[in-house]
Amino acid sequence: MENTTPTNPIQPQENAPYAVASLVLGILSLVIGCFGVGLVLGIVGLVLGSKGTKAYNAQPGRYKGEGMLKAGKIMSIIGIVLGGIAVLVMLVSGAGALAMFEWLDMF
């Protein structure tokens, strides 16, 4: 009787480290980006996405979810840009409002 158990069973692949976290933070950085918080969430999502990509590239046969990593990094970059624009708009509008109040004080 032969041994019919496979010598190299296929291991189920797990998601790449930080793939889901990077994707979620990238999405949140887009949704909350207009409040300036997206800048911070985007930076964290980009860092986690980069770490996950390094781990994926070290052992690509072990992990799946490269698409999630790429999408998370792309959305995080867009969130960083939108968050930076939101912060600049808040600073400029705040400075404009402050100058207007100082101008009104002259009367």
Secondary structure, DSSP 8 states (H G I E B T S, - for coil): ----S-SS-----EE-TTHHHHHHHHHHHHHSGGGTHHHHHHHHHHHHHHHHHHHHHH-TTTEE-HHHHHHHHHHHHHHHHHHHHHHHHHHHHHHHHHHHHHHHHT-
